[in-house]
Amino acid sequence: MLTNLKSKLQDNDKRRLLENFLSLSVLQGANYVLPLITLPYLVRVLGPEKFGLIAFAQAFIQYFNILTDYGFNLTATREISIHREDKAKVSEIFSSVMVIKLGLLMVSLVILTVIVFSFKKFCQDWAIYYLTFGKIVGQVLFPVWFFQGMERMKYITFLNITAKLIFTIFIFIFVHKISDYIYVPLLNSLGFLIAGIIALWIVFKDLGLVFKCPNVRQLKHQLKEGWYIFISTVAISLYTISNTFILGLFTNNTIVGYYSAAEKLIKAVQGLLTPVSQTIYPYITKVVSKSKEKGIKFIQKITLLIGGVTFVLSIFIFVFASLIVDIILGNKYVESVPVLRILSFLPFIIGLSNIFGIQTMLTFDYKKAFSNILISASIINIILAFILVPYYQHIGISVSVLISEIFVTVSMFLYLKLKGVRILEGKIV
């Protein structure tokens, strides 16, 4: 009887994993298709300069997304996953995290205001930055980490697709000429705000959570738990979103437009991995907490699958870079072709680093080493960016990104091997 019960529980876990993967696959399909509908339209209507301005604003505002996330997308997800059968504990975790995130949102708004009105580069386009900031408000209200921890991925799918559809439809209704560029960040933020409000309604009305005013101990606990992930995320930003930001400081909006257009194509491909990563993280966390041996065998299978698929995708992008740019971006973006070729192997490299870092190092509790590797990579990236960008502009920043990502993946692999975690062999020694 106990054997039958155990078998049923394993079947339920597999079924939930499959359902979550399918939900997130639908979501990522929408995230993949919808931007590819609007991107060719926007790059042609706005031109490289205004498209570059919007990309620069998005890169700048993304820093506030990192601050308000504070690593909760991983640490809070983990805690919710562990305690999801205890509604009182889940309510406590949810309330503590939301209070901290709202506090960080207020801090972000103050910092934004100081920066925008202190520097001419920002002040002359102040409306763009404030309208783009609306996305951060929506993301704070939308507790993706909660739905992930509860393994209710269907809600993430529904709400994110809602946000993207609102943006996509309204882009074609309101943006027809270069002067309409102001509507792009407005419509993007509107979609996220609506999704965030609906998400909170689901949390309290449908899932029955109760807000509990957290005490100082609970707040300190969440801040401490998220600290290393927060530092790691800041480090990651120094060789991801910071590249667009640094490029904008040294060059102009047109050059930023060339780089950002190619980068968006690469991110669209990388986005195909998100359903896998978001689905397996809570599952691996649970498996590893019970048996590290079983966890590493599952990680081995995922490594071979993701490594093979992303390698093929990267080769395809490299070979057909010129044709991809011509079809999707148009003839004004010829300068994006070398950028796309340089960045073409990022899906493969980042796919592996996601497995080595997030799925393995974090679940095996190597948080400090994970953080140190990313901090080291960010320092390398910043140094390379300041050396290469003044001379080689968008090409220089592309090379900087590629070298930094290679460093991260190789370092994580070697660290795990040093610790006896042999991913490719599927064993711990």
TORLO-424868 format. One record per residue (C-alpha): residue in one letter; y, x, z. Coordinates in steps of 0.5 Angstrom, whole numbers, padded with zeros to 4 digits, always signed. Layout:
<atoms>
aYXZ
...
</atoms>
This chain:
<atoms>
m+0000+0000+0000
l+0005+0006+0002
t+0003+0009-0005
n+0005+0003-0009
l+0011+0002-0005
k+0013+0009-0006
s+0011+0008-0014
k+0016+0002-0014
l+0022+0006-0011
q+0021+0011-0016
d+0021+0006-0022
n+0027+0003-0019
d+0031+0010-0019
k+0029+0011-0026
r+0031+0004-0028
r+0038+0005-0024
l+0038+0012-0028
l+0037+0009-0035
e+0042+0003-0033
n+0047+0008-0031
f+0046+0012-0037
l+0046+0007-0042
s+0053+0004-0039
l+0056+0011-0039
s+0054+0012-0046
v+0057+0005-0048
l+0063+0008-0045
q+0063+0015-0048
g+0062+0011-0054
a+0068+0007-0054
n+0072+0014-0051
y+0070+0017-0057
v+0071+0012-0062
l+0077+0009-0060
p+0081+0016-0060
l+0079+0017-0067
i+0082+0011-0069
t+0089+0012-0066
l+0089+0020-0067
p+0089+0020-0074
y+0094+0015-0074
l+0099+0018-0069
v+0099+0025-0071
r+0101+0022-0078
v+0106+0017-0075
l+0109+0022-0070
g+0108+0029-0074
p+0107+0035-0070
e+0113+0035-0066
k+0113+0029-0062
f+0106+0029-0062
g+0107+0036-0059
l+0112+0033-0054
i+0107+0027-0051
a+0101+0032-0051
f+0106+0037-0047
a+0108+0031-0042
q+0100+0029-0041
a+0099+0036-0039
f+0104+0037-0034
i+0103+0030-0031
q+0095+0032-0031
y+0097+0037-0025
f+0099+0030-0021
n+0092+0028-0023
i+0089+0034-0020
l+0093+0033-0013
t+0091+0026-0012
d+0084+0027-0014
y+0083+0032-0009
g+0076+0033-0011
f+0074+0026-0008
n+0071+0025-0015
l+0065+0029-0013
t+0065+0030-0005
a+0067+0022-0004
t+0062+0020-0009
r+0056+0024-0005
e+0058+0021+0001
i+0058+0014-0002
s+0051+0016-0005
i+0048+0018+0001
h+0051+0012+0006
r+0051+0006+0000
e+0046+0002+0004
d+0051+0002+0010
k+0057-0003+0008
a+0061-0001+0015
k+0060+0007+0013
v+0062+0006+0006
s+0068+0001+0008
e+0070+0007+0012
i+0069+0012+0007
f+0073+0008+0002
s+0079+0007+0006
s+0080+0014+0009
v+0080+0016+0001
m+0084+0011-0001
v+0089+0012+0004
i+0089+0020+0003
k+0090+0019-0005
l+0096+0014-0004
g+0099+0019+0001
l+0098+0024-0005
l+0101+0020-0010
m+0108+0019-0006
v+0108+0027-0005
s+0107+0027-0013
l+0112+0022-0015
v+0117+0027-0010
i+0115+0033-0014
l+0116+0030-0021
t+0123+0028-0019
v+0125+0034-0017
i+0122+0038-0023
v+0124+0033-0028
f+0132+0033-0026
s+0132+0041-0024
f+0130+0043-0031
k+0133+0042-0038
k+0127+0042-0042
f+0124+0036-0037
c+0131+0033-0036
q+0132+0031-0044
d+0126+0027-0044
w+0125+0025-0037
a+0123+0018-0039
i+0117+0021-0043
y+0115+0024-0036
y+0116+0018-0032
l+0112+0013-0037
t+0106+0018-0037
f+0106+0018-0029
g+0104+0011-0030
k+0097+0013-0032
i+0096+0017-0025
v+0098+0011-0021
g+0093+0007-0025
q+0087+0013-0024
v+0089+0013-0016
l+0088+0005-0016
f+0081+0006-0020
p+0076+0008-0015
v+0071+0011-0020
w+0068+0016-0015
f+0066+0009-0011
f+0063+0006-0017
q+0059+0013-0018
g+0057+0013-0011
m+0054+0006-0011
e+0051+0007-0018
r+0055+0001-0021
m+0057+0005-0027
k+0057-0002-0031
y+0064-0003-0027
i+0067+0004-0030
t+0064+0002-0037
f+0068-0005-0037
l+0074-0003-0034
n+0075+0004-0038
i+0074+0000-0044
t+0079-0005-0042
a+0084+0000-0041
k+0083+0004-0048
l+0082-0003-0052
i+0089-0005-0049
f+0092+0002-0051
t+0089+0002-0058
i+0091-0005-0060
f+0098-0004-0058
i+0099+0003-0061
f+0098-0001-0068
i+0102-0007-0066
f+0108-0003-0063
v+0108+0004-0066
h+0110+0005-0073
k+0115+0010-0074
i+0117+0017-0070
s+0122+0014-0066
d+0117+0009-0063
y+0114+0015-0059
i+0116+0013-0053
y+0111+0007-0053
v+0105+0012-0053
p+0106+0014-0046
l+0108+0007-0044
l+0102+0003-0047
n+0097+0009-0044
s+0099+0008-0037
l+0099+0000-0038
g+0092+0000-0040
f+0090+0004-0034
l+0094+0000-0029
i+0091-0006-0031
a+0084-0003-0030
g+0086+0000-0023
i+0088-0007-0021
i+0082-0010-0023
a+0078-0005-0020
l+0081-0006-0013
w+0079-0014-0014
i+0072-0012-0016
v+0071-0007-0010
f+0074-0012-0004
k+0072-0019-0007
d+0066-0018-0011
l+0062-0012-0007
g+0065-0015-0001
l+0068-0008+0002
v+0073-0009+0008
f+0079-0004+0009
k+0079-0001+0015
c+0085+0003+0018
p+0082+0010+0018
n+0084+0015+0024
v+0086+0022+0024
r+0079+0025+0025
q+0076+0021+0019
l+0082+0023+0015
k+0081+0030+0017
h+0074+0030+0015
q+0075+0028+0008
l+0081+0033+0007
k+0076+0038+0009
e+0070+0036+0005
g+0075+0036-0001
w+0078+0042+0000
y+0074+0047-0004
i+0073+0042-0010
f+0080+0041-0010
i+0081+0049-0010
s+0076+0049-0016
t+0079+0044-0020
v+0086+0047-0019
a+0083+0053-0022
i+0080+0050-0027
s+0086+0047-0029
l+0089+0054-0030
y+0085+0055-0036
t+0085+0048-0039
i+0091+0043-0038
s+0095+0049-0036
n+0094+0052-0043
t+0098+0047-0047
f+0103+0047-0041
i+0104+0055-0042
l+0104+0054-0050
g+0110+0049-0049
l+0114+0054-0045
f+0113+0060-0049
t+0113+0056-0056
n+0116+0049-0058
n+0113+0042-0059
t+0111+0043-0066
i+0106+0049-0064
v+0104+0045-0058
g+0102+0039-0063
y+0098+0044-0067
y+0094+0046-0061
s+0093+0040-0058
a+0091+0036-0064
a+0085+0041-0065
e+0084+0041-0057
k+0083+0033-0057
l+0078+0034-0063
i+0074+0038-0058
k+0075+0034-0052
a+0072+0028-0056
v+0066+0032-0057
q+0065+0034-0050
g+0066+0027-0048
l+0059+0026-0051
l+0057+0030-0045
t+0060+0026-0039
p+0055+0020-0039
v+0050+0025-0037
s+0054+0029-0032
q+0056+0023-0029
t+0049+0019-0029
i+0045+0025-0026
y+0050+0028-0021
p+0049+0023-0016
y+0041+0023-0018
i+0041+0030-0017
t+0044+0030-0010
k+0039+0025-0008
v+0033+0029-0011
v+0035+0036-0008
s+0037+0033-0001
k+0029+0031-0001
s+0026+0037-0005
k+0030+0043-0008
e+0024+0044-0012
k+0023+0038-0015
g+0031+0038-0016
i+0031+0045-0020
k+0025+0042-0025
f+0029+0036-0027
i+0035+0041-0028
q+0031+0045-0032
k+0029+0039-0037
i+0037+0037-0037
t+0039+0044-0039
l+0034+0045-0045
l+0036+0038-0047
i+0044+0039-0047
g+0044+0046-0049
g+0040+0044-0055
v+0044+0038-0057
t+0051+0042-0056
f+0049+0048-0060
v+0048+0044-0066
l+0054+0040-0065
s+0058+0047-0064
i+0055+0050-0070
f+0057+0044-0074
i+0064+0044-0072
f+0065+0051-0074
v+0062+0050-0081
f+0066+0044-0082
a+0073+0045-0079
s+0077+0045-0085
l+0074+0039-0087
i+0075+0035-0080
v+0082+0037-0080
d+0084+0035-0087
i+0080+0028-0086
i+0082+0026-0079
l+0089+0030-0078
g+0092+0031-0085
n+0095+0036-0089
k+0101+0037-0084
y+0096+0040-0079
v+0093+0046-0083
e+0095+0051-0077
s+0090+0047-0073
v+0084+0049-0077
p+0083+0056-0074
v+0084+0053-0067
l+0078+0048-0068
r+0074+0054-0070
i+0075+0058-0064
l+0074+0053-0060
s+0068+0050-0063
f+0063+0053-0058
l+0066+0050-0052
p+0062+0044-0052
f+0056+0049-0052
i+0059+0053-0047
i+0062+0048-0042
g+0055+0044-0043
l+0052+0049-0039
s+0057+0051-0034
n+0057+0044-0032
i+0050+0044-0031
f+0050+0051-0027
g+0056+0049-0023
i+0057+0042-0022
q+0050+0040-0022
t+0046+0046-0019
m+0051+0050-0015
l+0055+0044-0012
t+0048+0040-0010
f+0045+0047-0007
d+0051+0047-0003
y+0054+0054-0006
k+0061+0051-0006
k+0065+0057-0004
a+0062+0061-0010
f+0063+0056-0015
s+0070+0056-0013
n+0071+0063-0013
i+0068+0064-0020
l+0073+0058-0022
i+0079+0062-0019
s+0077+0069-0022
a+0077+0065-0029
s+0083+0062-0028
i+0087+0069-0026
i+0083+0072-0033
n+0086+0066-0037
i+0093+0066-0034
i+0093+0074-0035
l+0091+0073-0043
a+0095+0067-0044
f+0101+0071-0042
i+0099+0077-0046
l+0097+0073-0052
v+0101+0067-0053
p+0108+0071-0054
y+0105+0074-0060
y+0099+0070-0063
q+0102+0063-0060
h+0096+0057-0061
i+0091+0062-0064
g+0092+0067-0057
i+0091+0061-0053
s+0085+0059-0056
v+0082+0066-0055
s+0084+0066-0048
v+0081+0059-0047
l+0074+0061-0050
i+0074+0068-0046
s+0075+0064-0040
e+0070+0059-0041
i+0065+0064-0043
f+0066+0068-0036
v+0065+0062-0032
t+0058+0060-0035
v+0055+0067-0035
s+0058+0068-0028
m+0055+0062-0025
f+0048+0063-0029
l+0048+0070-0026
y+0050+0068-0019
l+0044+0063-0019
k+0039+0068-0021
l+0042+0073-0015
k+0040+0067-0010
g+0033+0066-0013
v+0035+0059-0017
r+0032+0060-0024
i+0034+0054-0028
l+0031+0056-0034
e+0024+0057-0031
g+0025+0051-0027
k+0023+0055-0020
i+0026+0058-0014
v+0024+0064-0012
</atoms>
